[in-house]
Amino acid sequence: MSSILISALTTIDAFLCVLVVIAACDYLRKVRPIDEPLLSTAFYLVAIGAFGAFVTALQGQWVNPFGVMLHGGVVLYAWTRRGHVFDVKP
């Protein structure tokens, strides 16, 4: 792969990782871990993993194109389910 494509993938992946961390933290802000412990644990793992991927992307390590697709899928899922996350329950 050319260095321009690798640099573009690294930039996109770092941006998507930041969005994943923001989405996971925002979800965790709205949910009580006592009510949904498994889902909360999953979002904690997603936030920690995305932050770790962001740090490795900043260090200039090789970015897997499938990882970029995975991060894009998580961001797309969080964007489409944002109404469910912010739904006020009586």
PEWOGI-V491170 format. One record per residue. RES is the residue in one small letter. SS is DSSP state (H for helix, E for strand, C for the rest). PHI is phi in radians with two decimals (none if undefined). NEAR is the number of other C-alpha atoms within 12 Angstrom. Layout:
BEGIN
((RES:SS:PHI:NEAR) (RES:SS:PHI:NEAR))
END
This chain:
BEGIN
((m:C:none:12) (s:C:-1.35:8) (s:H:-1.17:12) (i:H:-1.18:10) (l:H:-1.16:16) (i:H:-1.14:20) (s:H:-1.12:22) (a:H:-1.15:20) (l:H:-1.10:30) (t:H:-1.12:29) (t:H:-1.14:27) (i:H:-1.11:27) (d:H:-1.13:40) (a:H:-1.11:33) (f:H:-1.12:25) (l:H:-1.14:31) (c:H:-1.10:38) (v:H:-1.11:30) (l:H:-1.12:29) (v:H:-1.12:37) (v:H:-1.08:31) (i:H:-1.09:25) (a:H:-1.12:32) (a:H:-1.15:36) (c:H:-1.16:26) (d:H:-1.16:22) (y:H:-1.13:31) (l:H:-1.15:28) (r:H:-1.21:16) (k:H:-1.59:21) (v:C:-1.93:25) (r:C:-1.52:16) (p:C:-1.07:17) (i:C:-1.21:11) (d:C:-1.27:12) (e:C:-2.33:15) (p:H:-1.20:14) (l:H:-1.22:15) (l:H:-1.15:18) (s:H:-1.14:23) (t:H:-1.09:21) (a:H:-1.08:18) (f:H:-1.25:30) (y:H:-1.10:26) (l:H:-1.12:19) (v:H:-1.10:30) (a:H:-1.12:30) (i:H:-1.16:21) (g:H:-1.13:22) (a:H:-1.18:34) (f:H:-1.15:28) (g:H:-1.11:21) (a:H:-1.15:34) (f:H:-1.11:31) (v:H:-1.13:22) (t:H:-1.19:20) (a:H:-1.17:29) (l:H:-1.21:22) (q:C:-1.35:15) (g:C:1.52:19) (q:C:-1.28:19) (w:C:-1.12:25) (v:C:-1.80:31) (n:C:-1.38:22) (p:H:-1.04:20) (f:H:-1.24:13) (g:H:-1.15:24) (v:H:-1.11:29) (m:H:-1.12:18) (l:H:-1.10:23) (h:H:-1.13:35) (g:H:-1.10:25) (g:H:-1.14:19) (v:H:-1.15:29) (v:H:-1.13:28) (l:H:-1.10:17) (y:H:-1.08:19) (a:H:-1.11:27) (w:H:-1.19:21) (t:H:-1.29:14) (r:C:-1.69:16) (r:H:-1.09:19) (g:H:-1.16:12) (h:H:-1.21:15) (v:H:-1.17:21) (f:C:-1.62:18) (d:C:-1.21:12) (v:C:-1.52:10) (k:C:-1.69:8) (p:C:-1.27:3))
END
